[in-house]
Amino acid sequence: MTAPIPPAVPAAVPPASPGAHAGPRAPGRLARLWRGRPDDAPWARPAFLGLLAVTTALYLWNLSASGYANSFYSAAVQAGGESWKAFFFGSLDAANAITVDKPPAALWPMALSVRLFGLGSWQILLPEVLMGVGTVAVLYAAVRRRFGAGAGLIAGTVLALTPVAALMFRFNNPDALLALLMTVAAYAVLRALERAEGSTTWLVAAGVAFGFAFLTKTLQAFLILPPLALVYAVCAPSRPLKRLGQLGLAGLALIVSGGWWVALVEIWPAASRPYVGGSQNNSFLELTFGYNGLGRLNGDEVGSVGGGGGPGGGQGGGQGGRWGETGLLRMFNDSIGGQVSWLLPAALLLLVAGLVVTWRAPRTDTARAAFLVWGGSLLMTLGVFSFMAGIFHEYYTVALAPYLAALVGMGAAVLWEERNRLLASATLAAAVGVTAWWAWALLGRVPDHLPWLRWTVLVAGAVAALGLLAAGRVDRRLGLAAAGLGLAAGLAGPFVYTLETLSTGHQGSIVTAGPSGAGFGGGPGGGGGFPGGGRRTDGAGQRTDGGMRPPNGQAPNGRRAQPPTGRMPGLGERPGGGGGGMGGLLNGTAVGAEAKAKLLQDADAYTWAAATVGAQNAAGYQLATEKPVMAIGGFNGSDPSPTLVRFQQYVAEGRIHYFLGGGGGTGEGMGGGMGGGSEITAWVQETFTATTVGDATFYDLTAPK
């Protein structure tokens, strides 16, 4: 059977004769914006604009509670706001000692915002919110073109209310821009498939989107490239040779848009650019194919947290290694399930249903192509995330949100049109029923949080499923009521998790969405977090299962145990020079007034106001003073930059004023024991006198013992 779906592009309307002026005047631009396309239902455009307005309001609400969010990236944004060279390379400081461990595209919108409006939480996070709203808009447009406004609204709503999406579209990690660009790429491929001979222009646009996605998060951008290229090669209406030529041009566009920056970095003299953070040989290509490439798949990540160590980080990823157990059910486990999987079973079921409905359609059918594009993207990303043995954090799953949201919207629309057939109505009822059951299971993992909700969702979902089972044989209004009840039951759980996410600030490098106990940031240990990650804690944040308490006052879902206060929200609990926990991996250092005042003394006379081991330690001081602070060893202190000899040369030239010790990443913690950080720390301690300023330890590098 085939779905009676309207054609993708309305039939052309003959132009009016030059002298025709009869009839009402054409509506103005504002009226056209509100009314939308002439062939749309009157409610379609207002509902879409309302979706965008509500999404914007939700994502802006309480935005400043996250402070500088991930201070690692915020420090790079501050540097890019001061120095165009730091902007181009993605340097951690305006003096360009070392870069972040990613390409810089995700930093550019935030750095431009800081250049225009100054340094602050809103200036950094507002571009992320706009990316989230833009992703919802592009997804709606992609689904609406082939399946109608109702399907587009369902898809956009599901995306906006996915907890991990609400988290990452208000956070300054690269994942927000990556999700937007991946959605744009899928949209462009679908537009290319609509044209009678395919569209080279739209396919090239998809290639450009992939190129800039590569400059956002390297090889993760290419996860959905194979299914999209395969769908176009098979389903495009043009001749086979033309299809291959179009794909070749799109590939060229990808190489140019993603390779220009890489080429400049590789040919730039190493002595006049910052060290490539995350690499061991000062090479972006090494970073791309090693630490951020194959290492993520097999777990052999030299320079990672605790260093390399072979597959699974030396702990056997498939058996619950450093980044949690791998396998088919990884996206449903205690740590990840509440982030993104609420409607994942329904999306997979509706993908199968959509392909069955369009099975007998012609090769070039755009409805089936849409299911293949979004379904292939979901399955490819899902498979890689489920089995990758390297670094994996729960918030990575935001990449899944647009794909599953599109499938839910499209599948619901197709089955609703086919509801007179028992198999279609039964499948729609099954999708609602399994969603309600899975929400009941997920809500049961945090039984103290709205305990009544899980049973309400289960009962409402069961009633809706029964109503949908008979939707083709009852009054249409009753069927719509059952469908509305089923949608409400399916979205109730993620909506509550999203509200909880929006109501609380999130800081540090490891964050999760939802209420406390719903997920644990993916750090060392099984379950994707600390040992036993994902288990509940008592009110003080102490692990009730005997595991370690998250350092630096951090709650088990990666959020602060106390709201941030003072000049620098979100930069650690301890005043002064305390590290941000785990060698500064979780959060930046909080800086006391005395330490800040001392750093600012004669700061402009030096290239770097200070140096310290680990980027998170450096980030706290840099954001407090807005002066360059050298991050020895990069993100976790393991990068061989600078060497001891180079550091000694900087000191001899009078380019660094202070060395900041005493933090978790300055010799006592993880960072100081790796790379050159421990050697530099030991030399400083032997050569210079320690002075306590507040809770921070200062070494004046201009005054040796």
Secondary structure, 3 states (H helix, E strand, C coil): CCCCCCCCCCCCCCCCCCCCCCCCCCCCHHHHHHHCCCCCCCCHHHHHHHHHHHHHHHHHCCHHHHCCCCHHHHHHHHHHHHCHHHHHHCECCCCCCEECCCCCCCHHHHHHHHHHHCCCHHHHHHHHHHHHHHHHHHHHHHHHHHHCHHHHHHHHHHHHCCHHHHHHCCCCCCHHHHHHHHHHHHHHHHHHHHCCCCCHHHHHHHHHHHHHHHHHHHHHHHCCHHHHHHHHHHHCCCCHHHHHHHHHHHHHHHHHHHHHHHHHHHHCCHHHCCECCCCCCCCHHHHHHHHHHHHHHHCCCCCCCCCCCCHHHHCCHHHCECCECCCCCHHHCCCCHHHHHHHHHHHHHHHHHHHHHCCCCCCCCHHHHHHHHHHHHHHHHHHHHHHCCCCCCHHHHHHHHHHHHHHHHHHHHHHHHCCCCHHHHHHHHHHHHHHHHHHHHHHCCCCCCCHHHHHHHHHHHHHHHHHHHCHHHCCHHHHHHHHHHHHHHHHHHHHHHHHHHHCCCECCCCCCCCCCCCCCCCCCCHHHCCCCCCCCECCCCCECCCCCCCCCCECCCCEECCCCCCCCCCCCCCCCCCCCCHHHCCCCCCCCHHHHHHHHCCHHHCCEEEEEECHHHHHHHHHHHCCCEEEECCCCCCCCCCCHHHHHHHHHCCCEEEEEECCCCCCCCCHHHCCCHHHHHHHHHHHEEEEEECCEEEEEEEEEC
